[in-house]
């Protein structure tokens, strides 16, 4: 069973259905969980063949309405999200410099259903060795989203951070000999991804035609890989992936893609 599926099942069983109300909100907790996985992949820093360090301190910015819905459960939800990140890191053989924490914050500039994830690598405590020391939570903001810089001893993030570590100790893809099946679901219809790319659009020349006036003739392209990704092809209205407007994003099993007024679910499975 996948990490995201286990996370979703744990939420459903918490506090006699306390989270039933949460799951009616525009932003779904499982979408946030998927975004945290991608944040780890996109900020993975390879120290050596046996150690790939990923962020351990996350802030999830929500629109005011979504924050109001989720904030009463922020403690339990943050714990479950942190547990999910820990499970995912174990699966990918990532390591952390300190304990995993996930916080929810309100962002006035976000519309309902949209969110933004920020992260940093934070050392466990100042009592650890100098190689693991870093600024505490109150460190002054610097660059990016106003988030504190990485600890001085942490290696710099590459200009194009790897989504997985090379070699057997850090491989994030499927095990050798296994085959990954990929497909998308649109309005209950399944479309297999059998080639390296799949173009979605309103044109009859697209690999998958979407009859939606908000969709461009060649709107976007899914690129199969480990991990798979989606790329906007210069569309008029852009793409939204797991609640975030973007031009390119990494895809995970269950990723939700919105083009025009059409929702697409990306799926993948081993074997």
C-alpha positions as a LaTeX table, in Angstrom:
\begin{tabular}{lrrr}
\hline
Residue & $x$ (\AA) & $y$ (\AA) & $z$ (\AA) \\
\hline
Unk1 & 0.00 & 0.00 & 0.00 \\
Unk2 & 1.29 & 3.45 & $-0.91$ \\
Unk3 & 2.33 & 6.05 & 1.67 \\
Unk4 & $-0.44$ & 8.47 & 0.63 \\
Unk5 & $-3.12$ & 5.76 & 0.88 \\
Unk6 & $-1.99$ & 4.78 & 4.38 \\
Unk7 & $-2.00$ & 8.46 & 5.37 \\
Unk8 & $-5.56$ & 8.88 & 4.09 \\
Unk9 & $-6.77$ & 5.79 & 5.93 \\
Unk10 & $-5.24$ & 6.98 & 9.20 \\
Unk11 & $-7.03$ & 10.31 & 8.87 \\
Unk12 & $-10.36$ & 8.62 & 8.22 \\
Unk13 & $-10.05$ & 6.65 & 11.45 \\
Unk14 & $-9.05$ & 9.51 & 13.75 \\
Unk15 & $-11.23$ & 10.72 & 16.62 \\
Unk16 & $-14.44$ & 8.99 & 15.49 \\
Unk17 & $-14.70$ & 10.88 & 12.25 \\
Unk18 & $-13.50$ & 14.27 & 13.45 \\
Unk19 & $-11.84$ & 14.74 & 10.08 \\
Unk20 & $-15.07$ & 14.19 & 8.14 \\
Unk21 & $-15.59$ & 17.94 & 8.19 \\
Unk22 & $-12.00$ & 18.54 & 7.10 \\
Unk23 & $-12.43$ & 16.42 & 4.00 \\
Unk24 & $-15.24$ & 18.70 & 2.80 \\
Unk25 & $-12.88$ & 21.64 & 2.53 \\
Unk26 & $-11.57$ & 22.80 & $-0.82$ \\
Unk27 & $-8.02$ & 21.76 & 0.05 \\
Unk28 & $-7.81$ & 18.04 & 0.77 \\
Unk29 & $-5.25$ & 16.85 & 3.37 \\
Unk30 & $-4.06$ & 14.13 & 0.99 \\
Unk31 & $-3.22$ & 16.86 & $-1.57$ \\
Unk32 & $-1.07$ & 18.61 & 1.02 \\
Unk33 & 0.61 & 15.27 & 1.77 \\
Unk34 & 1.46 & 14.86 & $-1.90$ \\
Unk35 & 2.88 & 18.39 & $-2.03$ \\
Unk36 & 5.13 & 17.62 & 0.96 \\
Unk37 & 6.47 & 14.56 & $-0.85$ \\
Unk38 & 7.33 & 16.71 & $-3.87$ \\
Unk39 & 8.94 & 19.30 & $-1.61$ \\
Unk40 & 11.26 & 16.59 & $-0.30$ \\
Unk41 & 12.09 & 15.38 & $-3.81$ \\
Unk42 & 12.69 & 18.88 & $-5.18$ \\
Unk43 & 14.97 & 19.89 & $-2.29$ \\
Unk44 & 16.90 & 16.65 & $-1.83$ \\
Unk45 & 20.62 & 17.29 & $-1.35$ \\
Unk46 & 23.04 & 14.41 & $-1.90$ \\
Unk47 & 25.80 & 14.32 & 0.72 \\
Unk48 & 27.25 & 10.97 & $-0.35$ \\
Unk49 & 26.10 & 7.62 & $-1.78$ \\
Unk50 & 24.52 & 6.68 & 1.52 \\
Unk51 & 22.99 & 9.98 & 2.60 \\
Unk52 & 20.51 & 12.27 & 0.86 \\
Unk53 & 19.24 & 15.06 & 3.12 \\
Unk54 & 15.76 & 16.56 & 2.70 \\
Unk55 & 13.94 & 19.37 & 4.55 \\
Unk56 & 12.40 & 18.56 & 7.91 \\
Unk57 & 10.53 & 21.78 & 8.75 \\
Unk58 & 7.50 & 22.66 & 6.60 \\
Unk59 & 4.98 & 25.49 & 6.46 \\
Unk60 & 1.75 & 24.97 & 4.53 \\
Unk61 & 0.16 & 28.31 & 3.59 \\
Unk62 & $-3.62$ & 28.16 & 3.11 \\
Unk63 & $-6.24$ & 30.60 & 1.91 \\
Unk64 & $-8.23$ & 32.24 & 4.76 \\
Unk65 & $-11.33$ & 30.02 & 4.23 \\
Unk66 & $-9.30$ & 26.79 & 4.07 \\
Unk67 & $-7.21$ & 27.83 & 7.07 \\
Unk68 & $-10.36$ & 28.43 & 9.11 \\
Unk69 & $-11.63$ & 24.94 & 8.22 \\
Unk70 & $-8.39$ & 23.12 & 8.94 \\
Unk71 & $-6.90$ & 25.11 & 11.84 \\
Unk72 & $-9.05$ & 23.44 & 14.56 \\
Unk73 & $-7.33$ & 20.18 & 13.63 \\
Unk74 & $-3.89$ & 21.65 & 12.94 \\
Unk75 & $-2.22$ & 19.72 & 15.78 \\
Unk76 & $-3.40$ & 16.27 & 14.77 \\
Unk77 & $-3.17$ & 17.02 & 11.07 \\
Unk78 & 0.39 & 18.33 & 11.47 \\
Unk79 & 1.37 & 15.16 & 13.35 \\
Unk80 & $-0.15$ & 12.93 & 10.67 \\
Unk81 & 1.53 & 14.89 & 7.87 \\
Unk82 & 4.87 & 14.65 & 9.69 \\
Unk83 & 4.36 & 10.90 & 10.06 \\
Unk84 & 3.61 & 10.65 & 6.34 \\
Unk85 & 6.81 & 12.55 & 5.48 \\
Unk86 & 8.76 & 10.19 & 7.75 \\
Unk87 & 7.25 & 7.13 & 6.02 \\
Unk88 & 7.97 & 8.56 & 2.59 \\
Unk89 & 11.57 & 9.40 & 3.52 \\
Unk90 & 12.09 & 5.83 & 4.76 \\
Unk91 & 10.75 & 4.51 & 1.47 \\
Unk92 & 13.02 & 6.83 & $-0.55$ \\
Unk93 & 16.00 & 6.39 & 1.83 \\
Unk94 & 16.13 & 10.09 & 2.64 \\
Unk95 & 17.53 & 11.40 & 5.93 \\
Unk96 & 16.81 & 14.46 & 8.09 \\
Unk97 & 18.95 & 16.79 & 10.18 \\
Unk98 & 16.31 & 17.13 & 12.88 \\
Unk99 & 12.73 & 16.30 & 13.88 \\
Unk100 & 9.98 & 16.68 & 11.29 \\
Unk101 & 7.47 & 19.47 & 11.86 \\
Unk102 & 4.54 & 20.65 & 9.73 \\
Unk103 & 2.76 & 23.94 & 10.47 \\
Unk104 & $-0.34$ & 25.54 & 8.93 \\
Unk105 & $-0.39$ & 29.29 & 8.23 \\
Unk106 & $-2.93$ & 31.67 & 6.72 \\
Unk107 & $-1.99$ & 33.48 & 3.49 \\
Unk108 & $-4.23$ & 36.38 & 2.49 \\
Unk109 & $-3.05$ & 36.28 & $-1.14$ \\
Unk110 & $-4.31$ & 32.74 & $-1.81$ \\
Unk111 & $-7.78$ & 31.92 & $-3.11$ \\
Unk112 & $-9.90$ & 29.08 & $-1.74$ \\
Unk113 & $-8.56$ & 25.70 & $-2.81$ \\
Unk114 & $-5.00$ & 26.92 & $-3.38$ \\
Unk115 & $-2.03$ & 26.50 & $-1.06$ \\
Unk116 & 1.73 & 26.96 & $-0.97$ \\
Unk117 & 4.42 & 24.86 & 0.73 \\
Unk118 & 7.69 & 26.23 & 2.12 \\
Unk119 & 10.44 & 24.17 & 3.71 \\
Unk120 & 13.87 & 24.33 & 5.30 \\
Unk121 & 16.49 & 22.01 & 6.72 \\
Unk122 & 16.74 & 22.62 & 10.46 \\
Unk123 & 19.25 & 20.99 & 12.83 \\
Unk124 & 17.86 & 19.08 & 15.80 \\
Unk125 & 19.54 & 21.17 & 18.52 \\
Unk126 & 22.61 & 23.24 & 19.27 \\
Unk127 & 23.93 & 20.45 & 21.50 \\
Unk128 & 24.64 & 18.31 & 18.44 \\
Unk129 & 27.92 & 18.36 & 16.60 \\
Unk130 & 28.96 & 21.53 & 14.82 \\
Unk131 & 28.28 & 19.85 & 11.46 \\
Unk132 & 24.57 & 19.71 & 12.31 \\
Unk133 & 24.16 & 23.11 & 13.90 \\
Unk134 & 21.86 & 25.59 & 12.23 \\
Unk135 & 19.72 & 28.64 & 13.01 \\
Unk136 & 16.71 & 28.15 & 15.24 \\
Unk137 & 13.13 & 28.93 & 14.22 \\
Unk138 & 13.65 & 32.61 & 15.01 \\
Unk139 & 16.48 & 33.06 & 12.53 \\
Unk140 & 16.06 & 36.18 & 10.37 \\
Unk141 & 14.23 & 35.74 & 7.09 \\
Unk142 & 16.30 & 35.67 & 3.95 \\
Unk143 & 15.29 & 35.24 & 0.31 \\
Unk144 & 12.70 & 32.87 & $-1.14$ \\
Unk145 & 9.41 & 33.16 & 0.65 \\
Unk146 & 10.98 & 35.07 & 3.53 \\
Unk147 & 12.08 & 31.78 & 5.03 \\
Unk148 & 15.28 & 31.50 & 7.10 \\
Unk149 & 18.38 & 30.26 & 5.22 \\
Unk150 & 19.64 & 26.73 & 5.45 \\
Unk151 & 22.09 & 25.95 & 8.28 \\
Unk152 & 25.56 & 27.20 & 7.39 \\
Unk153 & 26.95 & 23.68 & 7.48 \\
Unk154 & 24.35 & 22.22 & 5.14 \\
Unk155 & 25.47 & 21.71 & 1.55 \\
Unk156 & 24.13 & 24.27 & $-0.94$ \\
Unk157 & 21.05 & 23.30 & $-2.90$ \\
Unk158 & 21.96 & 22.49 & $-6.51$ \\
Unk159 & 20.57 & 24.80 & $-9.18$ \\
Unk160 & 18.46 & 21.90 & $-10.43$ \\
Unk161 & 17.88 & 19.77 & $-7.29$ \\
Unk162 & 17.67 & 16.05 & $-8.01$ \\
Unk163 & 14.31 & 14.37 & $-7.51$ \\
Unk164 & 16.05 & 11.18 & $-6.51$ \\
Unk165 & 19.48 & 10.06 & $-5.41$ \\
Unk166 & 21.54 & 7.95 & $-7.84$ \\
Unk167 & 22.84 & 4.52 & $-7.00$ \\
Unk168 & 21.24 & 1.70 & $-4.98$ \\
Unk169 & 21.45 & 3.57 & $-1.66$ \\
Unk170 & 19.34 & 6.52 & $-2.72$ \\
Unk171 & 17.26 & 5.37 & $-5.66$ \\
Unk172 & 13.76 & 6.77 & $-5.53$ \\
Unk173 & 12.38 & 4.90 & $-8.53$ \\
Unk174 & 10.92 & 1.39 & $-8.67$ \\
Unk175 & 13.03 & $-1.65$ & $-7.83$ \\
Unk176 & 14.96 & $-3.22$ & $-10.71$ \\
Unk177 & 12.83 & $-5.65$ & $-12.69$ \\
Unk178 & 9.52 & $-4.02$ & $-11.83$ \\
Unk179 & 7.37 & $-2.17$ & $-14.32$ \\
Unk180 & 5.43 & 1.01 & $-13.56$ \\
Unk181 & 1.97 & 1.32 & $-15.12$ \\
Unk182 & 0.77 & 4.90 & $-15.61$ \\
Unk183 & $-2.61$ & 6.26 & $-16.58$ \\
Unk184 & $-4.94$ & 9.23 & $-16.11$ \\
Unk185 & $-8.62$ & 9.31 & $-15.21$ \\
Unk186 & $-10.99$ & 11.92 & $-16.67$ \\
Unk187 & $-14.68$ & 11.80 & $-15.74$ \\
Unk188 & $-14.37$ & 8.11 & $-14.91$ \\
Unk189 & $-12.58$ & 7.26 & $-18.18$ \\
Unk190 & $-9.08$ & 5.77 & $-18.03$ \\
Unk191 & $-6.37$ & 6.71 & $-20.54$ \\
Unk192 & $-3.15$ & 4.70 & $-20.47$ \\
Unk193 & 0.23 & 6.46 & $-20.71$ \\
Unk194 & 2.06 & 3.98 & $-22.92$ \\
Unk195 & 4.72 & 6.28 & $-24.40$ \\
Unk196 & 7.26 & 8.72 & $-22.99$ \\
Unk197 & 4.82 & 11.65 & $-23.35$ \\
Unk198 & 1.07 & 12.25 & $-23.43$ \\
Unk199 & $-0.30$ & 15.53 & $-24.82$ \\
Unk200 & $-3.64$ & 16.77 & $-23.49$ \\
Unk201 & $-5.67$ & 19.38 & $-25.32$ \\
Unk202 & $-8.81$ & 20.39 & $-27.20$ \\
Unk203 & $-7.34$ & 19.61 & $-30.61$ \\
Unk204 & $-8.08$ & 16.29 & $-32.33$ \\
Unk205 & $-4.30$ & 16.01 & $-32.75$ \\
Unk206 & $-3.77$ & 15.76 & $-28.97$ \\
Unk207 & $-3.12$ & 12.29 & $-27.56$ \\
Unk208 & $-6.09$ & 12.78 & $-25.23$ \\
Unk209 & $-8.74$ & 15.20 & $-26.44$ \\
Unk210 & $-10.56$ & 17.25 & $-23.78$ \\
Unk211 & $-13.78$ & 18.92 & $-24.93$ \\
Unk212 & $-13.60$ & 21.97 & $-22.67$ \\
Unk213 & $-13.64$ & 25.62 & $-23.89$ \\
Unk214 & $-11.13$ & 26.51 & $-21.16$ \\
Unk215 & $-8.60$ & 24.04 & $-22.54$ \\
Unk216 & $-6.12$ & 25.08 & $-25.25$ \\
Unk217 & $-5.55$ & 23.03 & $-28.41$ \\
Unk218 & $-2.27$ & 21.68 & $-27.00$ \\
Unk219 & $-2.66$ & 22.48 & $-23.33$ \\
Unk220 & $-0.12$ & 20.38 & $-21.44$ \\
Unk221 & 2.08 & 17.33 & $-21.66$ \\
Unk222 & 2.63 & 14.50 & $-19.18$ \\
Unk223 & 6.16 & 13.06 & $-19.27$ \\
Unk224 & 6.53 & 9.53 & $-17.98$ \\
Unk225 & 9.51 & 8.93 & $-15.71$ \\
Unk226 & 10.65 & 8.34 & $-12.16$ \\
Unk227 & 9.13 & 10.61 & $-11.11$ \\
Unk228 & 6.68 & 11.59 & $-13.84$ \\
Unk229 & 5.98 & 15.27 & $-14.47$ \\
Unk230 & 3.57 & 17.59 & $-16.25$ \\
Unk231 & 4.53 & 20.60 & $-18.38$ \\
Unk232 & 2.28 & 23.45 & $-19.51$ \\
Unk233 & 2.60 & 23.94 & $-23.29$ \\
Unk234 & 1.89 & 27.67 & $-23.31$ \\
Unk235 & $-1.83$ & 27.30 & $-22.69$ \\
Unk236 & $-4.13$ & 30.27 & $-22.20$ \\
Unk237 & $-5.45$ & 29.32 & $-18.76$ \\
Unk238 & $-2.51$ & 27.35 & $-17.36$ \\
Unk239 & $-2.61$ & 24.27 & $-15.15$ \\
Unk240 & $-3.29$ & 23.68 & $-11.46$ \\
Unk241 & $-1.56$ & 20.67 & $-9.88$ \\
Unk242 & $-2.61$ & 19.59 & $-6.40$ \\
Unk243 & $-4.02$ & 23.04 & $-5.69$ \\
Unk244 & $-1.08$ & 25.08 & $-7.00$ \\
Unk245 & $-0.92$ & 27.14 & $-10.19$ \\
Unk246 & 2.26 & 26.08 & $-11.96$ \\
Unk247 & 3.93 & 25.65 & $-15.34$ \\
Unk248 & 5.68 & 22.40 & $-14.39$ \\
Unk249 & 5.20 & 19.94 & $-11.54$ \\
Unk250 & 6.21 & 16.48 & $-10.40$ \\
Unk251 & 3.37 & 13.95 & $-10.38$ \\
Unk252 & 2.61 & 11.31 & $-7.79$ \\
Unk253 & $-0.07$ & 8.64 & $-7.68$ \\
Unk254 & $-3.31$ & 10.51 & $-6.99$ \\
Unk255 & $-2.07$ & 13.94 & $-8.15$ \\
Unk256 & $-5.02$ & 16.12 & $-9.19$ \\
Unk257 & $-4.58$ & 18.22 & $-12.33$ \\
Unk258 & $-7.08$ & 20.92 & $-13.30$ \\
Unk259 & $-7.18$ & 22.28 & $-16.86$ \\
Unk260 & $-10.01$ & 24.66 & $-17.70$ \\
Unk261 & $-12.94$ & 23.22 & $-15.74$ \\
Unk262 & $-11.79$ & 19.61 & $-16.16$ \\
Unk263 & $-10.16$ & 17.59 & $-13.37$ \\
Unk264 & $-7.64$ & 14.88 & $-14.26$ \\
Unk265 & $-6.33$ & 12.30 & $-11.79$ \\
Unk266 & $-2.85$ & 10.89 & $-12.42$ \\
Unk267 & $-2.33$ & 7.26 & $-11.39$ \\
Unk268 & 0.60 & 4.88 & $-11.30$ \\
Unk269 & 1.21 & 1.41 & $-9.89$ \\
Unk270 & 4.03 & $-1.12$ & $-9.84$ \\
Unk271 & 3.82 & $-4.48$ & $-11.52$ \\
\hline
\end{tabular}
